[in-house]
């Protein structure tokens, strides 16, 4: 199961367990999750098996037990426990995502794709499920399914990497116009990313030109950026530029602008990094740290696919270290 899903379980497990488990079982579950976080899978296995003796049909416990089995290299056990989780909670997207991960480890790609599709159907806003569905479709060589998953993904949490992949899929399908549209969307998300510039150059048949961004030296520049944001709030690159400028100038509007940006783009790493810096510049340390951590969690989920992940991670880490 992806780490982000495990963190979700950590946040919701106590509430989910209150249906019958006592506080001691809840405490054991938290200890098991902590053991998984530090990859002490044997300790986690022992604790989870003790919990399952009392609560054998707890879907959250079963889903984590599946991840532990995978960590121990027991692939068949991982599938067994994950399937039991879906049987215990057939309407729980996280359980189906755990099953998809277990089946993927077992090289049962078609079944893994079905499980991921169930997770998406149950929770269309789940980034883990959408990313998993896209990855499995790519491994299966199913461009239609991959395109569908990526299109849903960019509606929930737009990324340059997803847009670049959509551009590639469109070009392979013979639709260069759509390929260019997707590449231009990637450029709006990551205007300084070389991979994006190369992609645009390939599609336009011209050498990549240096990407420039507006200078943020004074109040007039910031006012102009904020006016552009107001005129077209769908442009992620404008939000990024405005937040960068506000943070650099320690402008008193930095915090409020970050609030507005996260209402529209709460899970986009390219926005979360400058938003965290804007909060820090505004003196809102708690919001800065929470936003930076959210950005790192998003990168853990999508970072391998994001061209500028390393740079964003450095910025987010810097905010957390303040």
C-alpha positions in Angstrom: 0.0 0.0 0.0 1.4 3.5 -0.8 2.7 5.3 2.3 0.2 8.1 1.9 -2.6 5.6 2.3 -0.9 4.3 5.5 -0.8 7.8 6.9 -4.5 8.1 6.1 -5.1 5.0 8.1 -3.1 6.3 11.0 -5.3 9.4 11.1 -8.6 7.5 10.9 -7.9 4.2 12.6 -8.9 5.2 16.1 -12.3 6.5 14.8 -12.8 3.4 12.7 -11.9 1.0 15.6 -14.3 2.5 18.0 -17.1 0.3 16.8 -15.9 -2.5 19.1 -12.2 -2.4 20.0 -11.1 -1.0 23.3 -8.5 1.6 23.9 -5.8 -1.0 24.4 -6.4 -2.4 20.9 -6.3 1.1 19.5 -3.0 1.8 21.2 -1.6 -1.5 19.8 -2.7 -0.5 16.3 -0.9 2.9 16.6 2.2 1.0 17.8 1.9 -1.3 14.8 1.7 1.6 12.4 4.7 3.2 14.0 6.6 0.0 13.5 5.6 -0.1 9.9 6.8 3.5 9.5 10.3 2.5 10.6 10.1 -0.7 8.6 10.2 -3.0 11.7 7.8 -5.4 9.9 8.4 -8.3 12.3 7.3 -6.2 15.3 4.4 -4.9 13.4 3.3 -8.4 12.3 3.3 -9.6 15.9 1.3 -6.7 17.1 -1.2 -6.8 14.3 -1.7 -10.6 14.7 -2.6 -10.0 18.3 -5.1 -7.4 17.4 -6.7 -9.7 14.8 -7.2 -12.4 17.4 -9.7 -10.0 19.0 -10.9 -8.0 15.9 -10.5 -10.4 13.0 -12.7 -8.4 10.6 -11.2 -4.9 11.1 -10.5 -3.7 7.6 -7.9 -1.1 8.6 -5.9 -3.7 10.6 -6.2 -6.2 7.7 -5.0 -3.6 5.2 -1.9 -2.7 7.2 -1.3 -6.4 7.9 -1.2 -6.9 4.1 1.5 -4.2 3.8 3.5 -5.8 6.6 3.3 -9.2 4.8 4.6 -7.5 1.6 7.4 -5.9 3.7 8.4 -9.4 4.9 8.4 -10.7 1.4 5.3 -12.9 2.0 3.5 -12.0 -1.2 0.7 -14.6 -1.0 0.0 -13.5 2.6 -0.2 -9.9 1.5 -2.9 -10.8 -1.1 -4.7 -12.9 1.5 -4.9 -10.2 4.1 -5.7 -7.5 1.6 -8.5 -9.5 0.1 -9.9 -10.1 3.6 -9.9 -6.3 4.1 -12.0 -5.7 1.0 -14.4 -8.4 2.2 -14.7 -6.7 5.6 -15.1 -3.3 4.1 -16.2 -3.5 0.4 -16.9 0.2 0.3 -13.5 1.3 1.6 -11.3 2.6 -1.2 -8.1 2.2 0.9 -8.8 -1.6 1.3 -9.1 -2.0 -2.5 -5.9 0.0 -2.9 -4.2 -2.3 -0.5 -5.4 -5.2 -2.5 -4.2 -3.6 -5.7 -0.7 -3.1 -4.2 -0.6 -6.7 -3.1 -1.7 -8.1 -6.4 0.9 -5.8 -8.2 3.6 -7.3 -6.0 2.4 -10.7 -7.0 2.6 -9.8 -10.7 -1.1 -10.2 -11.1 -1.4 -7.0 -13.2 -4.9 -7.5 -14.6 -6.4 -8.2 -11.1 -4.4 -5.3 -9.7 -5.9 -3.0 -12.3 -9.4 -4.2 -11.4 -8.8 -3.5 -7.7 -7.4 0.0 -8.5 -10.4 0.7 -10.6 -12.7 -0.3 -7.7 -10.7 2.1 -5.4 -11.1 4.9 -8.0 -14.9 4.2 -8.3 -15.3 4.4 -4.5 -13.1 7.6 -4.1 -12.6 9.5 -7.3 -10.5 12.1 -5.3 -8.0 9.6 -4.0 -4.6 10.5 -5.5 -3.1 7.1 -4.5 -5.8 5.2 -6.4 -5.6 7.4 -9.5 -1.8 7.2 -9.6 -1.8 3.5 -9.1 -4.4 3.0 -11.8 -2.3 5.0 -14.2 0.9 3.1 -13.4 -0.7 -0.3 -13.8 -2.3 0.7 -17.1 1.1 1.8 -18.3 2.6 -1.5 -17.3 -0.3 -3.3 -19.0 0.2 -1.3 -22.2 -3.3 0.0 -22.0 -3.1 3.7 -23.2 -6.8 4.3 -23.0 -7.0 3.3 -19.4 -3.8 5.2 -18.6 -5.1 8.3 -20.3 -8.4 8.1 -18.4 -6.6 7.7 -15.0 -4.2 10.6 -15.8 -7.1 12.8 -16.9 -8.8 12.2 -13.6 -5.6 12.7 -11.7 -4.9 16.2 -13.2 -8.4 17.3 -12.2 -7.6 16.4 -8.6 -4.0 17.3 -8.3 -2.4 18.7 -11.4 1.3 17.9 -12.0 3.7 18.6 -14.8 4.6 14.9 -14.9 1.1 13.8 -15.5 0.7 16.4 -18.2 3.9 15.3 -20.0 2.7 11.7 -19.9 -0.7 12.8 -21.4 1.2 14.7 -24.1 3.2 11.6 -24.9 0.1 9.4 -25.1 -1.6 11.9 -27.3 1.3 12.1 -29.7 1.5 8.3 -29.9 -2.2 8.3 -30.8 -1.5 10.6 -33.6 -3.0 13.7 -32.0 -0.2 16.3 -32.1 -2.5 19.2 -31.3 -3.6 17.5 -28.1 0.0 16.6 -27.3 0.9 20.3 -27.6 -2.0 21.3 -25.4 -0.9 19.0 -22.7 2.7 20.1 -23.0 1.7 23.7 -22.7 -0.3 22.8 -19.6 2.9 21.2 -18.2 4.7 24.5 -19.0 2.2 26.5 -16.9 2.8 24.2 -14.0 6.6 24.0 -14.3 7.7 26.9 -16.4 11.4 26.6 -15.6 11.6 22.8 -16.0 14.0 21.8 -18.8 12.1 18.6 -19.6 9.0 20.7 -20.3 10.9 23.0 -22.5 12.4 20.1 -24.5 8.9 18.6 -24.9 7.5 21.8 -26.2 10.5 22.2 -28.6 10.0 18.7 -29.9 6.3 19.4 -30.6 6.9 22.8 -32.1 9.9 21.8 -34.1 12.0 24.6 -32.7 15.0 24.6 -30.3 14.0 25.2 -26.6 14.2 28.9 -25.6 15.1 30.0 -22.1 12.1 30.2 -19.9 11.6 33.6 -18.3 9.5 34.6 -15.4 8.4 38.0 -14.3 10.8 39.8 -11.9 9.4 40.3 -8.5 11.5 43.3 -7.4 8.8 45.7 -6.2 5.2 46.3 -5.3 4.3 47.2 -8.9 5.5 43.8 -10.1 3.5 42.0 -7.3 0.4 44.0 -8.0 0.7 43.1 -11.7 1.0 39.4 -10.8 -1.9 39.4 -8.4 -4.0 41.1 -11.1 -3.1 38.4 -13.5 -4.0 35.8 -11.0 -7.4 37.4 -10.4 -8.0 37.6 -14.2 -7.2 33.9 -14.7 -7.1 31.8 -11.5 -6.8 28.6 -13.5 -3.2 29.3 -14.3 -1.1 27.5 -11.8 2.1 29.2 -13.0 0.7 32.6 -12.1 -0.1 31.5 -8.6 3.5 30.1 -8.2 5.0 33.4 -9.5 2.8 35.5 -7.2 3.6 33.4 -4.1 7.3 33.5 -4.9 7.2 37.2 -5.2 5.2 37.8 -2.1 7.5 35.5 0.0 10.6 37.2 -1.4 9.3 40.6 -0.5 7.7 39.5 2.8 4.6 41.3 1.5 1.8 41.4 4.1 -0.5 39.8 1.4 1.5 36.6 1.3 -0.5 34.6 3.8 -3.9 35.5 2.4 -2.7 34.7 -1.1 -1.4 31.3 0.0 -4.9 30.7 1.6 -6.5 31.4 -1.8 -4.0 29.3 -3.7 -4.6 26.3 -1.5 -8.3 26.5 -1.9 -7.9 25.9 -5.6 -4.8 23.7 -5.6 -4.5 21.9 -2.2 -2.4 19.0 -3.4 -0.2 20.4 -6.1 3.5 20.3 -5.0 4.4 23.2 -7.3 1.9 25.4 -5.4 2.5 23.9 -1.9 6.2 24.8 -1.9 5.8 28.6 -2.5 2.7 28.6 -0.4 4.7 27.3 2.6 7.3 29.9 2.0 4.6 32.6 1.8 3.2 31.5 5.1 6.6 31.6 6.6 7.2 35.1 5.3 3.9 36.2 6.8 4.9 34.8 10.2 2.4 32.0 10.1 4.8 29.3 11.2 2.2 26.6 12.0 0.6 27.0 8.6 4.0 27.0 6.9 5.0 23.8 8.5 1.7 22.1 7.9 1.8 23.1 4.2 5.4 22.0 3.8 4.6 18.6 5.3 1.6 18.3 2.9 3.9 19.1 0.0 6.4 16.4 1.1 3.6 13.9 1.4 2.4 14.8 -2.1 6.0 14.3 -3.4 6.2 11.0 -1.7 3.1 10.0 -3.7 4.1 11.6 -7.0 7.7 12.7 -6.7 9.2 10.0 -8.9 7.0 11.2 -11.8 7.5 15.0 -11.1 10.4 16.5 -13.1 11.2 19.2 -10.5 10.7 17.0 -7.4 14.2 17.4 -6.0 14.1 21.2 -6.1 10.6 21.3 -4.5 11.7 18.9 -1.8 14.6 21.1 -0.9 12.4 24.1 -0.6 9.8 22.2 1.6 12.6 20.8 3.8 14.0 24.3 4.3 10.6 25.5 5.5 10.3 22.6 8.0 13.8 23.3 9.3 13.0 26.9 10.3 
